[in-house]
């Protein structure tokens, strides 16, 4: 098999595996309601596989540098979610998503040229997430109505995630660790939630899912910081497992806290 054919076979395989993984995770999220579903959606079901595949092609230093870029851009994702939560209460799907994407792009363009360190990126996340949490909290308790899942929902999810994985894998050798880190945290999961749920359950209910995602996104930032700090000393594989454990543990703690705070 020629090197070029090997590359395309490997790329298609990676895209398919990731799409199936993400589709399964979002189906589980739909069945658990807004609060718990948001915690499932904020697990690294998209960025995690992307980083695994990047680790197969690049060394530990590349992964560590990409994680810092992803950590900084995690703040842009929080802004993206917050804008949708506010606009989605009254506006149409496409108006809400378009404005949220425009703000995300503007924030990304503003943050990307900065030479971020782990410390400065973490402080940025702490400040941005504190503001976003206060803003979206009043919109987080809308009840999720029952929905009927259609076959093309899975196609949309799988297709969007496959495009992201394909873009990262193809471009990572040309755009370097910073660009790969930016693409790895592109808010494809949250955009797919908007596209699928908004027409079916309405803006307020969809916004409730996204509003509940802010605390989980903060935990994803901690997982990225963990990945950055441990990749070089431990190696990519142990660091990725540890970062996944941090994300899962964070969301499990959020779930336990919410259960304790729920009325009997």
Phi and psi in degrees as GROMACS dihedral restraints (atoms count N, CA, C in turn):
[ dihedral_restraints ]
;  ai    aj    ak    al  type     phi  dphi    fc
    3     4     5     6     1   -68.8    20    10
    4     5     6     7     1   154.9    20    10
    6     7     8     9     1   -57.5    20    10
    7     8     9    10     1   -37.3    20    10
    9    10    11    12     1   -66.5    20    10
   10    11    12    13     1   -43.1    20    10
   12    13    14    15     1   -66.1    20    10
   13    14    15    16     1   -38.4    20    10
   15    16    17    18     1   -59.4    20    10
   16    17    18    19     1   -42.9    20    10
   18    19    20    21     1   -60.2    20    10
   19    20    21    22     1   -46.4    20    10
   21    22    23    24     1   -70.2    20    10
   22    23    24    25     1   -36.3    20    10
   24    25    26    27     1   -63.8    20    10
   25    26    27    28     1   -44.8    20    10
   27    28    29    30     1   -63.8    20    10
   28    29    30    31     1   -39.9    20    10
   30    31    32    33     1   -64.2    20    10
   31    32    33    34     1   -47.1    20    10
   33    34    35    36     1   -62.5    20    10
   34    35    36    37     1   -39.6    20    10
   36    37    38    39     1   -62.4    20    10
   37    38    39    40     1   -45.2    20    10
   39    40    41    42     1   -61.9    20    10
   40    41    42    43     1   -42.4    20    10
   42    43    44    45     1   -63.7    20    10
   43    44    45    46     1   -42.0    20    10
   45    46    47    48     1   -67.1    20    10
   46    47    48    49     1   -44.5    20    10
   48    49    50    51     1   -61.3    20    10
   49    50    51    52     1   -45.8    20    10
   51    52    53    54     1   -64.9    20    10
   52    53    54    55     1   -41.6    20    10
   54    55    56    57     1   -62.0    20    10
   55    56    57    58     1   -42.8    20    10
   57    58    59    60     1   -64.0    20    10
   58    59    60    61     1   -41.3    20    10
   60    61    62    63     1   -62.9    20    10
   61    62    63    64     1   -46.7    20    10
   63    64    65    66     1   -67.8    20    10
   64    65    66    67     1   -40.8    20    10
   66    67    68    69     1   -61.1    20    10
   67    68    69    70     1   -42.7    20    10
   69    70    71    72     1   -62.9    20    10
   70    71    72    73     1   -41.2    20    10
   72    73    74    75     1   -65.5    20    10
   73    74    75    76     1   -39.2    20    10
   75    76    77    78     1   -74.0    20    10
   76    77    78    79     1   -28.6    20    10
   78    79    80    81     1   -63.3    20    10
   79    80    81    82     1   -44.4    20    10
   81    82    83    84     1   -60.4    20    10
   82    83    84    85     1   -41.1    20    10
   84    85    86    87     1   -61.5    20    10
   85    86    87    88     1   -40.4    20    10
   87    88    89    90     1   -61.9    20    10
   88    89    90    91     1   -34.9    20    10
   90    91    92    93     1   -80.9    20    10
   91    92    93    94     1   -11.3    20    10
   93    94    95    96     1  -102.3    20    10
   94    95    96    97     1    -1.9    20    10
   96    97    98    99     1    90.6    20    10
   97    98    99   100     1   176.8    20    10
   99   100   101   102     1   -64.2    20    10
  100   101   102   103     1   -51.4    20    10
  102   103   104   105     1   -68.1    20    10
  103   104   105   106     1   -54.1    20    10
  105   106   107   108     1   -72.0    20    10
  106   107   108   109     1   -37.2    20    10
  108   109   110   111     1   -59.8    20    10
  109   110   111   112     1   -37.2    20    10
  111   112   113   114     1   -64.3    20    10
  112   113   114   115     1   -36.9    20    10
  114   115   116   117     1   -66.3    20    10
  115   116   117   118     1   -37.1    20    10
  117   118   119   120     1   -66.8    20    10
  118   119   120   121     1   -41.7    20    10
  120   121   122   123     1   -65.8    20    10
  121   122   123   124     1   -27.7    20    10
  123   124   125   126     1   -88.0    20    10
  124   125   126   127     1    -1.3    20    10
  126   127   128   129     1   -65.8    20    10
  127   128   129   130     1   154.5    20    10
  129   130   131   132     1   -74.3    20    10
  130   131   132   133     1    57.5    20    10
  132   133   134   135     1   -76.6    20    10
  133   134   135   136     1   -16.8    20    10
  135   136   137   138     1  -107.9    20    10
  136   137   138   139     1   -54.7    20    10
  138   139   140   141     1   -66.6    20    10
  139   140   141   142     1   -32.9    20    10
  141   142   143   144     1   -59.8    20    10
  142   143   144   145     1   -56.1    20    10
  144   145   146   147     1   -59.6    20    10
  145   146   147   148     1   -35.7    20    10
  147   148   149   150     1   -60.4    20    10
  148   149   150   151     1   -43.4    20    10
  150   151   152   153     1   -68.6    20    10
  151   152   153   154     1   -34.2    20    10
  153   154   155   156     1   -61.6    20    10
  154   155   156   157     1   -45.5    20    10
  156   157   158   159     1   -70.0    20    10
  157   158   159   160     1   -34.5    20    10
  159   160   161   162     1   -63.3    20    10
  160   161   162   163     1   -38.1    20    10
  162   163   164   165     1   -65.7    20    10
  163   164   165   166     1   -26.3    20    10
  165   166   167   168     1   -72.2    20    10
  166   167   168   169     1   -22.8    20    10
  168   169   170   171     1  -108.2    20    10
  169   170   171   172     1   -14.0    20    10
  171   172   173   174     1  -134.4    20    10
  172   173   174   175     1   163.8    20    10
  174   175   176   177     1   -83.7    20    10
  175   176   177   178     1   178.3    20    10
  177   178   179   180     1   -64.6    20    10
  178   179   180   181     1   -35.7    20    10
  180   181   182   183     1   -64.0    20    10
  181   182   183   184     1   -38.9    20    10
  183   184   185   186     1   -62.2    20    10
  184   185   186   187     1   -45.9    20    10
  186   187   188   189     1   -64.6    20    10
  187   188   189   190     1   -41.2    20    10
  189   190   191   192     1   -62.7    20    10
  190   191   192   193     1   -44.4    20    10
  192   193   194   195     1   -66.7    20    10
  193   194   195   196     1   -38.8    20    10
  195   196   197   198     1   -63.2    20    10
  196   197   198   199     1   -37.2    20    10
  198   199   200   201     1   -63.7    20    10
  199   200   201   202     1   -36.2    20    10
  201   202   203   204     1   -65.2    20    10
  202   203   204   205     1   -44.3    20    10
  204   205   206   207     1   -61.8    20    10
  205   206   207   208     1   -41.8    20    10
  207   208   209   210     1   -64.0    20    10
  208   209   210   211     1   -39.2    20    10
  210   211   212   213     1   -61.5    20    10
  211   212   213   214     1   -45.3    20    10
  213   214   215   216     1   -62.2    20    10
  214   215   216   217     1   -42.8    20    10
  216   217   218   219     1   -76.6    20    10
  217   218   219   220     1   -11.3    20    10
  219   220   221   222     1   -62.2    20    10
  220   221   222   223     1   -30.4    20    10
  222   223   224   225     1   -65.0    20    10
  223   224   225   226     1   -37.7    20    10
  225   226   227   228     1   -64.4    20    10
  226   227   228   229     1   -35.4    20    10
  228   229   230   231     1   -64.4    20    10
  229   230   231   232     1   -39.9    20    10
  231   232   233   234     1   -61.5    20    10
  232   233   234   235     1   -40.6    20    10
  234   235   236   237     1   -65.4    20    10
  235   236   237   238     1   -42.6    20    10
  237   238   239   240     1   -55.6    20    10
  238   239   240   241     1   -49.4    20    10
  240   241   242   243     1   -63.1    20    10
  241   242   243   244     1   -43.5    20    10
  243   244   245   246     1   -63.7    20    10
  244   245   246   247     1   -42.4    20    10
  246   247   248   249     1   -62.1    20    10
  247   248   249   250     1   -42.8    20    10
  249   250   251   252     1   -63.8    20    10
  250   251   252   253     1   -43.2    20    10
  252   253   254   255     1   -56.8    20    10
  253   254   255   256     1   -40.5    20    10
  255   256   257   258     1   -73.9    20    10
  256   257   258   259     1   -46.4    20    10
  258   259   260   261     1   -76.6    20    10
  259   260   261   262     1   -34.5    20    10
  261   262   263   264     1   -67.7    20    10
  262   263   264   265     1   -12.0    20    10
  264   265   266   267     1   -63.8    20    10
  265   266   267   268     1   -32.6    20    10
  267   268   269   270     1  -127.4    20    10
  268   269   270   271     1   -24.4    20    10
  270   271   272   273     1   -93.1    20    10
  271   272   273   274     1   167.4    20    10
  273   274   275   276     1   -70.9    20    10
  274   275   276   277     1   168.6    20    10
  276   277   278   279     1   -57.7    20    10
  277   278   279   280     1   -51.7    20    10
  279   280   281   282     1   -70.2    20    10
  280   281   282   283     1   -34.5    20    10
  282   283   284   285     1   -65.3    20    10
  283   284   285   286     1   -42.8    20    10
  285   286   287   288     1   -66.3    20    10
  286   287   288   289     1   -47.5    20    10
  288   289   290   291     1   -67.8    20    10
  289   290   291   292     1   -40.0    20    10
  291   292   293   294     1   -62.1    20    10
  292   293   294   295     1   -45.2    20    10
  294   295   296   297     1   -67.1    20    10
  295   296   297   298     1   -41.6    20    10
  297   298   299   300     1   -62.2    20    10
  298   299   300   301     1   -42.0    20    10
  300   301   302   303     1   -66.2    20    10
  301   302   303   304     1   -38.4    20    10
  303   304   305   306     1   -62.2    20    10
  304   305   306   307     1   -44.4    20    10
  306   307   308   309     1   -66.3    20    10
  307   308   309   310     1   -40.2    20    10
  309   310   311   312     1   -60.9    20    10
  310   311   312   313     1   -44.4    20    10
  312   313   314   315     1   -63.2    20    10
  313   314   315   316     1   -43.5    20    10
  315   316   317   318     1   -63.4    20    10
  316   317   318   319     1   -42.0    20    10
  318   319   320   321     1   -65.5    20    10
  319   320   321   322     1   -41.4    20    10
  321   322   323   324     1   -63.4    20    10
  322   323   324   325     1   -43.6    20    10
  324   325   326   327     1   -64.1    20    10
  325   326   327   328     1   -31.6    20    10
  327   328   329   330     1   -75.6    20    10
  328   329   330   331     1   -34.6    20    10
  330   331   332   333     1   -87.6    20    10
  331   332   333   334     1   -31.2    20    10
  333   334   335   336     1   -61.0    20    10
  334   335   336   337     1   -40.7    20    10
  336   337   338   339     1   -70.2    20    10
  337   338   339   340     1   -15.4    20    10
  339   340   341   342     1   -71.6    20    10
  340   341   342   343     1   139.5    20    10
  342   343   344   345     1   -84.8    20    10
  343   344   345   346     1    93.6    20    10
  345   346   347   348     1   -83.5    20    10
  346   347   348   349     1   139.9    20    10
  348   349   350   351     1  -104.2    20    10
  349   350   351   352     1   169.9    20    10
  351   352   353   354     1   -60.8    20    10
  352   353   354   355     1   -40.2    20    10
  354   355   356   357     1   -66.6    20    10
  355   356   357   358     1   -47.0    20    10
  357   358   359   360     1   -67.8    20    10
  358   359   360   361     1   -38.0    20    10
  360   361   362   363     1   -66.0    20    10
  361   362   363   364     1   -37.5    20    10
  363   364   365   366     1   -66.8    20    10
  364   365   366   367     1   -42.2    20    10
  366   367   368   369     1   -62.7    20    10
  367   368   369   370     1   -42.0    20    10
  369   370   371   372     1   -57.2    20    10
  370   371   372   373     1   -46.0    20    10
  372   373   374   375     1   -62.0    20    10
  373   374   375   376     1   -43.5    20    10
  375   376   377   378     1   -60.0    20    10
  376   377   378   379     1   -43.8    20    10
  378   379   380   381     1   -69.6    20    10
  379   380   381   382     1   -48.7    20    10
  381   382   383   384     1   -64.0    20    10
  382   383   384   385     1   -44.3    20    10
  384   385   386   387     1   -68.2    20    10
  385   386   387   388     1   -32.9    20    10
  387   388   389   390     1   -62.1    20    10
  388   389   390   391     1   -45.8    20    10
  390   391   392   393     1   -66.1    20    10
  391   392   393   394     1   -44.9    20    10
  393   394   395   396     1   -64.3    20    10
  394   395   396   397     1   -39.4    20    10
  396   397   398   399     1   -61.5    20    10
  397   398   399   400     1   -43.8    20    10
  399   400   401   402     1   -63.7    20    10
  400   401   402   403     1   -38.7    20    10
  402   403   404   405     1   -68.9    20    10
  403   404   405   406     1   -43.9    20    10
  405   406   407   408     1   -87.8    20    10
  406   407   408   409     1   -14.7    20    10
  408   409   410   411     1   -55.0    20    10
  409   410   411   412     1   -41.8    20    10
  411   412   413   414     1   -63.7    20    10
  412   413   414   415     1   -16.3    20    10
  414   415   416   417     1  -102.5    20    10
  415   416   417   418     1     9.5    20    10
  417   418   419   420     1   -93.2    20    10
  418   419   420   421     1    -1.6    20    10
  420   421   422   423     1  -116.2    20    10
  421   422   423   424     1    25.4    20    10
  423   424   425   426     1   -77.4    20    10
  424   425   426   427     1   135.1    20    10
  426   427   428   429     1   -71.6    20    10
  427   428   429   430     1   138.8    20    10
  429   430   431   432     1   -86.0    20    10
  430   431   432   433     1   115.4    20    10
  432   433   434   435     1   -71.4    20    10
  433   434   435   436     1   159.8    20    10
  435   436   437   438     1   -66.2    20    10
  436   437   438   439     1   143.1    20    10
  438   439   440   441     1  -131.2    20    10
  439   440   441   442     1   158.7    20    10
  441   442   443   444     1  -108.1    20    10
  442   443   444   445     1   121.8    20    10
  444   445   446   447     1   -78.4    20    10
  445   446   447   448     1   131.9    20    10
  447   448   449   450     1  -106.3    20    10
  448   449   450   451     1   155.5    20    10
  450   451   452   453     1   -62.9    20    10
  451   452   453   454     1   -33.4    20    10
  453   454   455   456     1   -74.7    20    10
  454   455   456   457     1   -13.7    20    10
  456   457   458   459     1   -60.9    20    10
  457   458   459   460     1   -44.7    20    10
  459   460   461   462     1   -64.5    20    10
  460   461   462   463     1   -36.2    20    10
  462   463   464   465     1   -64.8    20    10
  463   464   465   466     1   -42.1    20    10
  465   466   467   468     1   -61.6    20    10
  466   467   468   469     1   -48.8    20    10
  468   469   470   471     1   -60.6    20    10
  469   470   471   472     1   -51.7    20    10
  471   472   473   474     1   -61.2    20    10
  472   473   474   475     1   -40.8    20    10
  474   475   476   477     1   -65.1    20    10
  475   476   477   478     1   -44.7    20    10
  477   478   479   480     1   -64.2    20    10
  478   479   480   481     1   -44.2    20    10
  480   481   482   483     1   -68.5    20    10
  481   482   483   484     1   -38.1    20    10
  483   484   485   486     1   -61.5    20    10
  484   485   486   487     1   -40.7    20    10
  486   487   488   489     1   -62.0    20    10
  487   488   489   490     1   -42.9    20    10
  489   490   491   492     1   -61.8    20    10
  490   491   492   493     1   -49.4    20    10
  492   493   494   495     1   -61.4    20    10
  493   494   495   496     1   -44.3    20    10
  495   496   497   498     1   -61.1    20    10
  496   497   498   499     1   -39.7    20    10
  498   499   500   501     1   -65.6    20    10
  499   500   501   502     1   -44.8    20    10
  501   502   503   504     1   -64.6    20    10
  502   503   504   505     1   -46.6    20    10
  504   505   506   507     1   -63.9    20    10
  505   506   507   508     1   -39.5    20    10
  507   508   509   510     1   -74.0    20    10
  508   509   510   511     1   -39.3    20    10
  510   511   512   513     1   -90.1    20    10
  511   512   513   514     1   -15.6    20    10
  513   514   515   516     1   -60.9    20    10
  514   515   516   517     1   -29.9    20    10
  516   517   518   519     1   -75.3    20    10
  517   518   519   520     1   -16.6    20    10
  519   520   521   522     1  -104.3    20    10
  520   521   522   523     1   -30.0    20    10
  522   523   524   525     1  -100.6    20    10
  523   524   525   526     1    -4.5    20    10
  525   526   527   528     1    76.6    20    10
  526   527   528   529     1  -178.3    20    10
  528   529   530   531     1   -65.5    20    10
  529   530   531   532     1   -36.9    20    10
  531   532   533   534     1   -65.9    20    10
  532   533   534   535     1   -48.1    20    10
  534   535   536   537     1   -63.5    20    10
  535   536   537   538     1   -38.2    20    10
  537   538   539   540     1   -65.0    20    10
  538   539   540   541     1   -38.6    20    10
  540   541   542   543     1   -64.7    20    10
  541   542   543   544     1   -36.0    20    10
  543   544   545   546     1   -66.2    20    10
  544   545   546   547     1   -48.2    20    10
  546   547   548   549     1   -65.2    20    10
  547   548   549   550     1   -32.8    20    10
  549   550   551   552     1   -64.0    20    10
  550   551   552   553     1   -28.0    20    10
  552   553   554   555     1  -107.6    20    10
  553   554   555   556     1    17.4    20    10
  555   556   557   558     1   -56.6    20    10
  556   557   558   559     1   132.9    20    10
  558   559   560   561     1   -75.7    20    10
  559   560   561   562     1    56.2    20    10
  561   562   563   564     1   -68.7    20    10
  562   563   564   565     1   -36.7    20    10
  564   565   566   567     1   -64.7    20    10
  565   566   567   568     1   -46.2    20    10
  567   568   569   570     1   -69.8    20    10
  568   569   570   571     1   -34.7    20    10
  570   571   572   573     1   -66.4    20    10
  571   572   573   574     1   -39.8    20    10
  573   574   575   576     1   -66.3    20    10
  574   575   576   577     1   -36.2    20    10
  576   577   578   579     1   -61.0    20    10
  577   578   579   580     1   -43.6    20    10
  579   580   581   582     1   -61.6    20    10
  580   581   582   583     1   -49.3    20    10
  582   583   584   585     1   -64.1    20    10
  583   584   585   586     1   -37.4    20    10
  585   586   587   588     1   -81.9    20    10
  586   587   588   589     1   -44.7    20    10
  588   589   590   591     1   -85.4    20    10
  589   590   591   592     1   -36.5    20    10
  591   592   593   594     1   -55.1    20    10
  592   593   594   595     1   -48.5    20    10
  594   595   596   597     1   -67.6    20    10
  595   596   597   598     1   -22.1    20    10
  597   598   599   600     1   -92.9    20    10
  598   599   600   601     1   -40.3    20    10
  600   601   602   603     1  -118.2    20    10
  601   602   603   604     1    -6.2    20    10
  603   604   605   606     1    95.8    20    10
  604   605   606   607     1   163.0    20    10
  606   607   608   609     1   -63.8    20    10
  607   608   609   610     1   -48.1    20    10
  609   610   611   612     1   -59.9    20    10
  610   611   612   613     1   -42.3    20    10
  612   613   614   615     1   -68.0    20    10
  613   614   615   616     1   -40.6    20    10
  615   616   617   618     1   -65.4    20    10
  616   617   618   619     1   -40.7    20    10
  618   619   620   621     1   -62.1    20    10
  619   620   621   622     1   -31.7    20    10
  621   622   623   624     1   -63.7    20    10
  622   623   624   625     1   -40.0    20    10
  624   625   626   627     1   -61.1    20    10
  625   626   627   628     1   -46.7    20    10
  627   628   629   630     1   -67.9    20    10
  628   629   630   631     1   -36.2    20    10
  630   631   632   633     1   -63.0    20    10
  631   632   633   634     1   -39.6    20    10
  633   634   635   636     1   -71.6    20    10
  634   635   636   637     1   -11.7    20    10
  636   637   638   639     1   -79.8    20    10
  637   638   639   640     1   -18.4    20    10
  639   640   641   642     1   -58.3    20    10
  640   641   642   643     1   -49.1    20    10
  642   643   644   645     1   -61.0    20    10
  643   644   645   646     1   -38.6    20    10
  645   646   647   648     1   -65.7    20    10
  646   647   648   649     1   -36.2    20    10
  648   649   650   651     1   -63.2    20    10
  649   650   651   652     1   -35.5    20    10
  651   652   653   654     1   -61.4    20    10
  652   653   654   655     1   -40.9    20    10
  654   655   656   657     1   -65.2    20    10
  655   656   657   658     1   -34.2    20    10
  657   658   659   660     1   -62.8    20    10
  658   659   660   661     1   -36.6    20    10
  660   661   662   663     1   -62.3    20    10
  661   662   663   664     1   -41.3    20    10
  663   664   665   666     1   -63.6    20    10
  664   665   666   667     1   -37.6    20    10
  666   667   668   669     1   -64.1    20    10
  667   668   669   670     1   -40.4    20    10
  669   670   671   672     1   -64.2    20    10
  670   671   672   673     1   -40.1    20    10
  672   673   674   675     1   -62.3    20    10
  673   674   675   676     1   -41.5    20    10
  675   676   677   678     1   -60.8    20    10
  676   677   678   679     1   -43.3    20    10
  678   679   680   681     1   -60.2    20    10
  679   680   681   682     1   -44.3    20    10
  681   682   683   684     1   -61.7    20    10
  682   683   684   685     1   -43.7    20    10
  684   685   686   687     1   -75.0    20    10
  685   686   687   688     1   -25.0    20    10
  687   688   689   690     1  -108.7    20    10
  688   689   690   691     1   -13.0    20    10
  690   691   692   693     1   -62.7    20    10
  691   692   693   694     1   -49.1    20    10
  693   694   695   696     1   -67.7    20    10
  694   695   696   697     1   -48.9    20    10
  696   697   698   699     1   -70.3    20    10
  697   698   699   700     1   -32.4    20    10
  699   700   701   702     1  -101.0    20    10
  700   701   702   703     1   -24.7    20    10
  702   703   704   705     1   102.3    20    10
  703   704   705   706     1   158.9    20    10
  705   706   707   708     1   -64.7    20    10
  706   707   708   709     1   -45.7    20    10
  708   709   710   711     1   -63.2    20    10
  709   710   711   712     1   -52.6    20    10
  711   712   713   714     1   -60.6    20    10
  712   713   714   715     1   -37.5    20    10
  714   715   716   717     1   -65.9    20    10
  715   716   717   718     1   -40.4    20    10
  717   718   719   720     1   -64.5    20    10
  718   719   720   721     1   -40.7    20    10
  720   721   722   723     1   -65.2    20    10
  721   722   723   724     1   -42.7    20    10
  723   724   725   726     1   -64.2    20    10
  724   725   726   727     1   -42.7    20    10
  726   727   728   729     1   -63.3    20    10
  727   728   729   730     1   -40.6    20    10
  729   730   731   732     1   -61.3    20    10
  730   731   732   733     1   -42.4    20    10
  732   733   734   735     1   -61.1    20    10
  733   734   735   736     1   -38.9    20    10
  735   736   737   738     1   -62.9    20    10
  736   737   738   739     1   -45.4    20    10
  738   739   740   741     1   -64.0    20    10
  739   740   741   742     1   -46.2    20    10
  741   742   743   744     1   -64.3    20    10
  742   743   744   745     1   -43.8    20    10
  744   745   746   747     1   -63.2    20    10
  745   746   747   748     1   -39.9    20    10
  747   748   749   750     1   -61.0    20    10
  748   749   750   751     1   -48.9    20    10
  750   751   752   753     1   -69.0    20    10
  751   752   753   754     1   -34.2    20    10
  753   754   755   756     1   -63.5    20    10
  754   755   756   757     1   -39.2    20    10
  756   757   758   759     1   -66.3    20    10
  757   758   759   760     1   -40.1    20    10
  759   760   761   762     1   -62.4    20    10
  760   761   762   763     1   -41.5    20    10
  762   763   764   765     1   -63.2    20    10
  763   764   765   766     1   -44.1    20    10
  765   766   767   768     1   -63.7    20    10
  766   767   768   769     1   -39.7    20    10
  768   769   770   771     1   -64.4    20    10
  769   770   771   772     1   -42.8    20    10
  771   772   773   774     1   -67.0    20    10
  772   773   774   775     1   -36.6    20    10
  774   775   776   777     1   -64.7    20    10
  775   776   777   778     1   -40.2    20    10
  777   778   779   780     1   -66.6    20    10
  778   779   780   781     1   -30.5    20    10
  780   781   782   783     1   -87.2    20    10
  781   782   783   784     1   -11.4    20    10
  783   784   785   786     1   -73.4    20    10
  784   785   786   787     1   143.1    20    10
  786   787   788   789     1   -67.6    20    10
  787   788   789   790     1   150.2    20    10
